[in-house]
Amino acid sequence: MKHPTHRPVSLAWSVLRLGEVCLDGFIFIFFFLVGLYGLYGLIDNQRIHAQASPQIYATYKPTQDHSMSFEKLQKKNPDVIAWLQIYGTGIDYPLVQGKDDEEYLNKAPDGSDCLSGSLFVHCANAPDFSDFNTIVYGHHMEDHKMFGDIDLFVQPKFFQAHRYGNLYYGGQNHGVEIIACLITDAYDSSIYRVVSDDADGYMKRIKECAVCQRKIKSTDHLIVLSTCADGQTNQRRLLVARITDQTYKNHFRSKTPSLDIPARLPYWPIIGLAAVGMIWYKKSGH
């Protein structure tokens, strides 16, 4: 008498087992690749933030005693025209001016390629800051880099506590006094223009857009700092300051602890590694 065969059952079980192994392998590979992509994003993010650090150009910063270091940077790149610092923030960079407003979006102050770009003066402005208003553009970045700290001036308490800065150009230091923080649109031509007349109209528009402000006069000599708003396509945030012959002392510590917060890490590497761990845990028979 022949015993019944179990081959079809064994074959079905083998197929199911093979399918399970293939599925686990696919999941493993998928999340491994996701993890690699996240790791690449992490490395790239850290590289961009490192390129934007004010410390890179700190050795070129002009001091009260001498400006030779700044002149060395100008010899490297004649487009360097000034140095701007807003006390108590991460804004402490050289300013450049290119042939157009695209040139320094992805170029460092020394002229090298750099995704974080530079703080650059509007190409239509006079390089000696003699215009009624000088517009300066910069990327919005996290961790107090580039013009990311302009966001902080939306808060009245921060606006009141951080009033002064310094602008070095033409071989001399000049004072910077913050007079307004604005929120407007990238296509607001009444703000994004070099004023040759109608200073009163320009000041009126500043008051209309201001979320925080001090007393403003049409006789003020202005520097306007502009950056994009985080998460908003066309919204722009601006810091308006008057340039003065009087200089101001920096009462903040030279290195604020909060400025050393590391860049925010992407979650994908963690998710990928967690998935790999789960698969390993399952395969190990736990």
Backbone hydrogen bonds, N-H to C=O, Kabsch-Sander energy under -0.5 kcal/mol:
donor,donor_aa,acceptor,acceptor_aa,energy
10,S,6,H,-2.8
11,L,7,R,-3.0
12,A,8,P,-2.4
13,W,9,V,-2.6
14,S,10,S,-2.4
15,V,11,L,-2.5
16,L,12,A,-2.6
17,R,13,W,-2.6
18,L,14,S,-2.8
19,G,15,V,-2.6
20,E,16,L,-2.3
21,V,17,R,-2.4
22,C,18,L,-2.7
23,L,19,G,-2.6
24,D,20,E,-2.7
25,G,21,V,-2.6
26,F,22,C,-2.7
27,I,23,L,-2.7
28,F,24,D,-2.7
29,I,25,G,-2.7
30,F,26,F,-2.9
31,F,27,I,-2.6
32,F,28,F,-2.0
33,L,29,I,-2.6
34,V,30,F,-2.4
35,G,31,F,-2.5
36,L,32,F,-2.2
37,Y,33,L,-2.7
38,G,34,V,-2.6
39,L,35,G,-2.4
40,Y,36,L,-2.5
41,G,37,Y,-2.4
42,L,38,G,-2.3
43,I,39,L,-2.6
44,D,40,Y,-2.9
45,N,41,G,-2.6
46,Q,42,L,-2.5
47,R,43,I,-2.1
48,I,44,D,-2.4
49,H,45,N,-2.3
50,A,46,Q,-2.3
51,Q,47,R,-2.2
52,A,48,I,-1.2
53,S,50,A,-1.2
56,I,53,S,-1.4
57,Y,54,P,-0.9
58,A,55,Q,-0.8
60,Y,57,Y,-1.7
61,K,58,A,-1.2
63,T,66,H,-2.4
71,E,67,S,-2.1
72,K,68,M,-1.6
73,L,69,S,-1.4
74,Q,70,F,-2.0
75,K,71,E,-1.8
76,K,72,K,-1.7
77,N,73,L,-2.2
80,V,77,N,-2.1
81,I,95,L,-2.5
82,A,95,L,-1.4
83,W,168,Y,-1.8
84,L,93,Y,-3.0
85,Q,166,N,-2.5
86,I,91,I,-2.4
87,Y,85,Q,-0.6
87,Y,164,Y,-1.4
89,T,86,I,-1.4
92,D,90,G,-1.1
93,Y,84,L,-1.8
95,L,82,A,-3.1
96,V,119,L,-2.1
97,Q,79,D,-1.5
105,L,102,E,-1.6
108,A,112,S,-3.3
111,G,108,A,-2.3
114,C,106,N,-2.1
117,G,114,C,-1.4
118,S,104,Y,-1.9
119,L,94,P,-0.6
120,F,118,S,-0.7
120,F,137,Y,-2.1
121,V,96,V,-3.2
122,H,135,I,-3.0
125,N,122,H,-1.9
129,F,126,A,-1.6
132,F,195,V,-0.7
134,T,222,L,-1.8
135,I,133,N,-0.5
136,V,224,V,-3.3
137,Y,120,F,-3.1
138,G,226,S,-1.5
141,M,139,H,-0.7
141,M,145,K,-0.8
145,K,142,E,-0.9
146,M,52,A,-0.6
147,F,139,H,-2.3
148,G,145,K,-2.3
150,I,147,F,-1.5
151,D,148,G,-1.1
152,L,149,D,-1.0
153,F,149,D,-0.6
153,F,150,I,-1.3
154,V,151,D,-1.6
155,Q,152,L,-1.4
159,F,155,Q,-2.7
160,Q,156,P,-2.4
161,A,157,K,-1.6
162,H,158,F,-1.6
163,R,161,A,-0.6
165,G,176,V,-1.8
166,N,85,Q,-3.0
167,L,174,H,-2.9
168,Y,83,W,-2.8
169,Y,167,L,-0.6
169,Y,172,Q,-2.2
172,Q,169,Y,-1.7
174,H,167,L,-1.8
175,G,244,T,-1.9
176,V,165,G,-1.6
177,E,242,R,-2.3
178,I,163,R,-3.3
178,I,176,V,-0.5
179,I,240,V,-2.9
180,A,240,V,-1.8
181,C,212,C,-2.5
182,L,238,L,-2.7
183,I,209,C,-1.7
184,T,236,R,-2.5
186,A,234,N,-2.3
188,D,185,D,-1.8
189,S,187,Y,-1.5
191,I,188,D,-1.5
192,Y,188,D,-2.6
193,R,191,I,-1.9
195,V,193,R,-0.7
202,Y,198,D,-1.6
203,M,199,A,-2.4
204,K,200,D,-2.2
205,R,201,G,-1.9
206,I,202,Y,-1.9
207,K,203,M,-2.1
208,E,204,K,-1.7
209,C,205,R,-1.7
210,A,206,I,-1.2
211,V,181,C,-3.0
212,C,181,C,-1.3
214,R,179,I,-2.9
220,D,217,K,-1.6
222,L,132,F,-2.9
222,L,220,D,-0.6
223,I,241,A,-2.5
224,V,134,T,-3.3
225,L,223,I,-0.6
225,L,239,L,-3.1
226,S,136,V,-3.0
227,T,237,R,-2.0
229,A,235,Q,-1.9
232,Q,229,A,-2.1
236,R,184,T,-3.3
237,R,227,T,-2.7
238,L,182,L,-2.0
239,L,225,L,-2.4
240,V,180,A,-3.1
240,V,238,L,-0.5
241,A,223,I,-2.3
242,R,177,E,-2.6
243,I,221,H,-4.0
244,T,175,G,-2.6
244,T,242,R,-0.5
251,H,249,K,-0.8
259,L,256,T,-2.0
260,D,257,P,-1.9
261,I,258,S,-1.0
271,I,267,Y,-2.2
272,G,268,W,-2.8
273,L,269,P,-2.5
274,A,270,I,-2.2
275,A,271,I,-2.2
276,V,272,G,-2.3
277,G,273,L,-2.1
278,M,274,A,-2.0
279,I,275,A,-2.3
280,W,276,V,-2.4
281,Y,277,G,-2.3
282,K,278,M,-2.2
283,K,279,I,-2.7
284,S,280,W,-1.8
285,G,282,K,-1.4
286,H,281,Y,-1.6
